[in-house]
Amino acid sequence: MWLFELLYFVYFFVRLRLETGLYTKEEYKKLITIRARKLSKRYNMKIYVHGKPQPGFLAANHTSYLDPVVVLALKAGGAVSKIEVRDYLLFGAIAEKVGMLWVKRENKKSRTGVINQLNQWNAVKDPLWIFPEGTTSPYGNLGPFKMGVFKAAENTGHLIQPLVFCYDNPLVDWGSTGKEKDLFRSIIDFYKDNIRTNVYCFWMEPMKVEPGQAKAVADELHKKMLIYLKHFERPRNE
């Protein structure tokens, strides 16, 4: 049975890949949100949402391989991602369609180029998801923030619209051991082990970054997000 569900997952993305040329960017974003919600429902991943988003840079914590499905089910938009994802089967073309900024993490010139693009980005007109940690953090924790989105908000005047989401199943962490950051191994585990989870999503108050306050706002947001994670991200039986 789990193989059948895995094949459906592959079909889901093959279909999205084939549809990239059939819709405008905005139409495709709406389509992805509808499909992400259907996919969540199919696998009994209940998403509970508190609050509503305001225009601005969309900043969320990053825990699991399921995070892209969750954020797209809430609000479709582009994102900043490591360039390796561009070469993933099916995922790269879909990401390009919704508007992705690719970065080579080990390349300073690439990081600078992305920061320059962020500094000119119209986050109101073209929503953009950013995971300030720059990578995933272990279940129930939150890694240090990188300053890119906070500097961009300072330079553009756009608000930061934070989202913190919390899973009630630690098995949504990466890989069969919870430590291996292997996307495809994690997807197979999800189906093979019949992993199910609820997701509790909280749209926080938008944050304005005044001149010279990027670091202070980053620290404040990190502290607030961590409070939510410590309170809500725990196994459901605890």
C-alpha positions in Angstrom: 0.0 0.0 0.0 2.8 2.5 0.9 4.3 2.0 -2.6 0.9 3.0 -4.1 0.9 6.2 -2.0 4.5 6.9 -3.0 3.6 6.6 -6.7 0.7 9.0 -6.1 3.2 11.5 -4.7 5.4 11.1 -7.7 2.3 11.5 -10.0 1.4 14.7 -8.0 4.7 16.3 -8.9 4.9 15.0 -12.5 1.5 16.6 -13.1 2.6 19.9 -11.6 5.8 19.8 -13.7 3.8 19.2 -16.9 1.5 22.1 -16.1 4.3 24.7 -15.7 3.8 25.9 -19.3 0.0 26.0 -19.1 -0.6 28.8 -16.6 0.7 32.2 -15.8 2.8 32.6 -12.7 -0.1 33.9 -10.6 -2.5 31.2 -11.8 0.1 28.5 -11.1 0.6 29.8 -7.5 -3.1 29.4 -6.9 -3.1 25.9 -8.4 -0.2 24.9 -6.2 -2.0 26.1 -3.0 -5.1 24.1 -4.0 -3.0 21.0 -4.7 -0.9 21.3 -1.5 -4.1 21.4 0.5 -5.5 18.3 -1.2 -2.2 16.5 -0.6 -2.2 17.4 3.1 -5.8 16.2 3.4 -5.1 12.9 1.6 -2.4 12.1 4.1 -4.4 13.2 7.1 -1.9 16.1 7.8 -4.3 18.5 9.6 -3.1 22.1 9.4 -4.5 24.4 12.1 -4.0 28.1 11.4 -4.2 31.1 13.8 -4.2 34.6 12.4 -3.9 36.0 8.9 -0.8 37.1 6.9 -0.1 40.7 6.0 2.0 41.8 2.9 5.7 41.5 3.3 8.6 39.1 3.4 7.3 35.7 4.6 9.7 34.4 7.2 9.2 30.9 8.7 11.1 28.4 10.8 12.4 25.3 9.0 12.2 21.8 10.6 11.1 19.2 8.0 10.9 18.0 4.5 7.2 18.7 4.9 7.7 22.4 5.3 7.3 23.3 1.6 3.9 21.5 1.5 2.8 23.4 4.6 3.8 26.9 3.5 2.4 26.4 0.0 -0.9 25.2 1.4 -1.1 28.5 3.4 0.2 30.9 0.8 2.0 30.2 -2.5 5.1 32.2 -3.2 8.6 32.1 -4.3 11.5 31.3 -2.0 15.2 31.5 -1.4 16.8 28.0 -1.7 20.1 26.3 -2.1 21.0 25.8 -5.7 21.2 22.1 -5.4 17.4 21.9 -5.3 17.3 23.2 -8.9 18.7 19.9 -10.0 16.2 17.7 -8.1 14.0 15.7 -10.3 10.7 17.6 -11.0 11.2 20.1 -8.1 13.5 22.4 -9.9 11.2 23.4 -12.7 8.2 23.8 -10.4 10.3 26.1 -8.1 11.4 28.2 -11.1 7.8 28.7 -12.1 6.7 30.1 -8.7 9.8 32.4 -8.5 12.9 31.0 -6.8 16.1 32.8 -5.8 19.0 30.3 -6.0 22.0 30.6 -3.8 25.3 28.7 -3.5 25.8 28.8 0.2 29.6 28.3 0.0 30.0 31.0 -2.6 30.2 34.5 -1.2 29.5 36.1 -4.6 26.3 34.1 -5.0 25.2 35.0 -1.5 25.9 38.7 -2.2 23.9 38.4 -5.5 20.9 37.0 -3.7 21.1 39.7 -1.0 21.1 42.4 -3.8 18.0 40.8 -5.4 16.3 40.8 -2.0 17.1 44.5 -1.5 15.2 45.2 -4.7 12.4 42.7 -4.2 8.8 43.9 -4.0 7.6 41.6 -1.3 4.1 43.1 -1.4 3.5 42.4 -5.1 5.5 39.1 -5.2 5.4 37.1 -2.0 8.6 35.4 -1.1 9.2 32.7 1.5 12.5 32.8 3.4 13.7 30.4 6.1 16.0 32.7 8.1 17.9 29.7 9.6 19.2 29.0 6.1 18.9 25.2 6.8 16.7 22.9 8.9 16.8 22.9 12.7 16.3 19.8 14.9 12.7 19.1 16.0 11.7 21.5 18.8 14.7 23.8 18.3 15.6 26.9 16.2 19.0 27.5 14.7 20.5 31.0 14.5 19.1 33.4 12.0 21.0 34.7 9.0 20.6 38.4 8.4 19.6 38.5 4.7 15.8 39.0 5.0 16.2 41.4 7.9 18.6 43.6 6.0 16.3 43.4 2.9 13.3 44.5 5.1 15.5 47.4 6.4 16.5 48.5 2.9 13.2 48.1 1.2 10.9 49.3 4.0 8.7 46.1 3.6 7.4 44.4 6.7 8.5 40.9 7.8 5.5 38.6 8.1 6.6 35.8 10.4 5.0 32.4 10.5 5.9 29.7 13.1 4.6 26.2 12.6 4.9 23.3 15.0 4.5 19.6 14.3 3.3 17.1 16.9 5.3 14.1 15.5 9.1 14.2 15.8 9.4 11.6 12.9 8.8 14.5 10.5 12.4 15.3 11.1 14.9 14.2 8.4 15.6 10.6 7.5 15.1 7.3 9.2 17.2 8.3 12.2 15.9 11.8 12.4 19.3 13.2 11.6 20.1 12.3 8.0 19.3 15.2 5.8 18.3 13.2 2.7 15.1 14.4 1.0 14.3 11.3 -0.9 15.1 8.9 1.9 12.8 11.0 4.2 10.0 10.9 1.6 10.2 7.1 1.4 10.2 6.9 5.3 7.1 9.1 5.4 5.1 6.6 3.3 6.8 3.4 4.4 6.3 4.2 8.2 2.9 5.7 7.6 4.0 8.9 9.4 1.1 11.3 10.3 1.2 14.7 12.0 -0.8 17.7 12.8 0.7 21.1 12.1 -0.1 24.2 14.3 0.6 27.4 12.3 0.7 30.8 13.9 0.9 34.0 11.8 2.7 36.4 14.1 2.5 40.2 14.2 4.3 41.8 11.3 7.7 43.4 12.2 9.1 46.6 10.9 12.8 46.9 10.6 13.9 50.5 11.3 17.4 51.7 10.1 20.1 50.0 12.0 17.8 47.6 13.8 18.1 44.5 11.6 20.1 42.5 14.2 17.8 43.6 17.0 14.6 42.5 15.1 16.2 39.2 14.1 17.0 38.5 17.8 13.5 39.5 18.9 11.9 37.3 16.3 14.1 34.3 17.1 13.2 34.6 20.8 9.5 34.8 20.0 9.5 31.9 17.6 11.4 29.7 20.1 8.7 30.3 22.7 6.1 28.9 20.3 8.3 25.9 19.4 9.1 25.0 23.0 5.4 25.2 23.9 3.7 23.6 20.8 6.3 21.5 19.0 6.1 18.2 21.0 4.8 14.7 20.5 1.0 14.8 20.7 0.9 12.4 23.7 3.1 14.6 25.9 
